[in-house]
């Protein structure tokens, strides 16, 4: 598995060059759209007016993030998000090109498919991200995208969208700097930063806020 949890401030300085220049199907010479014109939004689940707001910072290539989504997320979703107590926002972090490519596939499905693809990316992380061959990883991500109902034309368009990729990296850099994020998974719970935790620890924080 690839390197995880570096100091993100160090990573961010070279992120755009290191990631955007390595898109699997990008053609920078033909790129004409200015990255600033691409609007990137975060995807969320739960009632917009939920009393507790949680934002997770996570990378699709982070093993600890996959563990959180396997062990904590199902109960968090069923007990708090689906019941209207928590609004959960997922905010992507890009440690490496594989993580960026995975996020591009997840976003390729639009809002309706996004969290379903997120689940598949974490559930199958050890399989799709295990190879050192970028071509193999792209093939694996295509398989996940097709499982979610995307076709080759849609996936090609998403992988080639260098302007969107650059805007995604800029969005990530801005948010991680604003919230002082240094590793993944990290959580902003009603504006307060927390590191990775068990469901029981997160439940205690949420319940205390609900009782205020």
C-alpha positions in Angstrom: 0.0 0.0 0.0 1.1 3.5 -0.8 2.5 6.1 1.6 -0.1 7.7 3.8 -0.4 10.5 6.3 2.4 12.8 5.4 2.4 16.4 6.6 -0.1 17.8 4.1 1.4 21.3 4.2 4.6 19.8 2.6 2.6 17.8 0.1 0.4 20.7 -1.0 3.2 22.8 -2.4 3.9 20.3 -5.1 0.5 18.7 -5.4 -0.7 20.4 -8.6 2.5 19.6 -10.6 2.8 16.1 -9.3 -0.8 15.1 -9.7 -2.2 17.0 -12.7 0.8 16.2 -14.8 0.1 12.5 -14.3 -3.5 12.2 -15.3 -3.9 8.8 -17.2 -5.5 10.3 -20.3 -4.7 14.0 -20.0 -3.6 16.1 -23.0 -2.3 19.3 -21.5 -1.3 20.9 -24.8 -5.0 20.9 -25.9 -6.4 22.1 -22.6 -8.1 25.4 -23.0 -10.5 25.7 -20.1 -9.2 27.8 -17.2 -9.1 25.9 -14.0 -10.6 28.8 -12.1 -13.9 28.4 -14.1 -14.4 24.9 -12.7 -16.5 24.9 -9.5 -15.8 22.1 -7.1 -18.4 21.3 -4.4 -18.3 18.7 -1.6 -20.9 16.0 -1.4 -22.9 15.5 1.7 -25.5 13.2 3.3 -28.2 14.0 5.9 -30.4 16.9 6.6 -29.0 20.2 5.8 -30.2 21.6 9.1 -29.0 18.7 11.2 -27.9 19.9 14.7 -24.4 18.4 14.3 -22.3 19.0 11.2 -19.4 16.6 10.5 -16.9 17.0 7.7 -14.5 14.1 7.1 -11.1 14.6 5.4 -10.1 11.3 3.8 -8.0 9.8 1.0 -9.2 6.9 -1.1 -5.7 5.4 -0.7 -5.5 5.7 3.1 -5.9 2.4 4.9 -7.1 4.1 8.1 -9.8 5.8 6.1 -10.9 2.5 4.7 -11.0 1.0 8.2 -13.2 3.9 9.4 -15.6 3.4 6.5 -15.8 -0.3 7.3 -16.1 -0.1 11.0 -17.5 3.3 12.0 -19.4 4.8 9.0 -22.2 2.2 8.8 -23.3 2.9 12.4 -22.7 6.6 12.1 -24.9 6.7 9.0 -27.7 4.6 10.4 -27.9 6.1 13.9 -27.1 9.7 13.2 -27.1 10.7 9.5 -30.2 8.8 8.4 -32.1 10.0 11.5 -31.5 13.7 10.8 -29.1 14.3 13.7 -25.9 14.7 11.7 -25.1 16.2 8.3 -22.0 14.4 7.0 -19.8 16.0 4.4 -17.0 14.0 2.7 -14.0 16.1 1.7 -11.4 14.4 -0.5 -7.6 14.5 0.2 -5.1 13.6 -2.5 -1.9 12.0 -1.2 -1.0 10.6 -4.7 -2.2 10.3 -8.2 -4.1 7.1 -7.5 -6.2 8.9 -4.9 -6.9 11.8 -7.3 -7.9 9.4 -10.1 -10.2 7.5 -7.7 -11.9 10.8 -6.7 -12.3 11.7 -10.4 -14.1 8.4 -10.9 -16.3 9.0 -7.9 -17.2 12.5 -9.1 -17.8 11.2 -12.6 -20.9 9.5 -11.3 -22.4 12.8 -10.1 -24.2 13.3 -6.9 -26.6 10.4 -7.3 -23.7 7.8 -7.6 -21.0 9.5 -5.6 -21.4 7.8 -2.2 -22.0 4.4 -3.8 -18.7 4.7 -5.6 -17.0 6.0 -2.4 -18.2 2.8 -0.7 -16.8 0.6 -3.5 -13.5 2.4 -3.5 -13.0 1.9 0.2 -14.4 -1.7 0.2 -12.0 -2.7 -2.6 -9.1 -0.5 -1.7 -6.6 -3.3 -1.2 -7.4 -4.6 -4.7 -7.7 -1.6 -7.0 -4.8 0.4 -5.4 -2.3 -2.4 -4.8 -0.4 -2.3 -8.1 2.6 -0.1 -8.8 1.6 -0.1 -12.5 -0.6 3.0 -13.2 -2.2 1.3 -16.1 -3.4 -1.6 -13.9 -4.8 0.9 -11.4 -6.7 2.8 -14.1 -8.1 -0.4 -15.3 -9.2 -1.3 -11.8 -10.9 2.1 -11.4 -12.6 1.7 -14.7 -14.1 -1.6 -13.5 -15.4 0.1 -10.4 -16.9 3.0 -12.5 -18.6 0.5 -14.8 -20.0 -1.4 -11.8 -21.6 1.9 -10.8 -23.2 2.3 -14.3 -20.6 4.5 -16.0 -19.5 3.7 -19.6 -16.2 4.1 -21.3 -17.0 7.4 -22.9 -18.0 9.0 -19.6 -14.9 7.6 -17.9 -12.6 8.8 -20.7 -14.1 12.3 -20.4 -13.6 12.3 -16.6 -10.0 11.1 -16.8 -9.1 13.7 -19.5 -10.6 16.6 -17.6 -7.4 18.3 -16.5 -9.1 21.6 -15.6 -11.4 19.8 -13.2 -8.5 17.9 -11.7 -6.6 21.0 -11.1 -9.6 22.7 -9.5 -10.1 19.7 -7.3 -6.5 19.9 -6.0 -6.9 23.7 -5.4 -10.1 23.1 -3.5 -8.4 20.4 -1.4 -5.4 22.7 -0.7 -7.6 25.6 0.3 -9.7 23.6 2.7 -7.0 21.6 4.3 -5.0 24.8 5.1 -8.1 26.5 6.5 -8.9 23.6 8.8 -5.2 22.8 9.7 -5.5 19.2 8.5 -2.3 17.1 8.9 -3.5 13.5 8.3 -6.4 11.3 7.4 -9.0 10.6 8.4 -9.6 13.8 10.2 -13.0 15.2 11.3 -14.4 18.7 11.8 -17.3 18.3 14.2 -19.2 21.5 14.5 -16.0 23.3 13.5 -13.7 21.5 16.0 -10.9 19.3 14.6 -10.6 15.6 15.7 -8.3 12.8 14.6 -9.4 9.2 13.8 -11.5 7.6 16.4 -13.8 4.7 17.2 -17.6 4.8 16.8 -17.9 4.9 20.6 -15.7 8.0 20.8 -17.5 9.8 18.0 -20.8 8.9 19.5 -19.8 10.4 22.8 -18.9 13.7 21.0 -22.1 13.8 19.0 -24.3 12.9 22.0 -22.7 15.7 24.0 -23.4 18.2 21.3 -26.9 17.0 20.9 -27.5 17.5 24.6 -26.3 21.1 24.6 
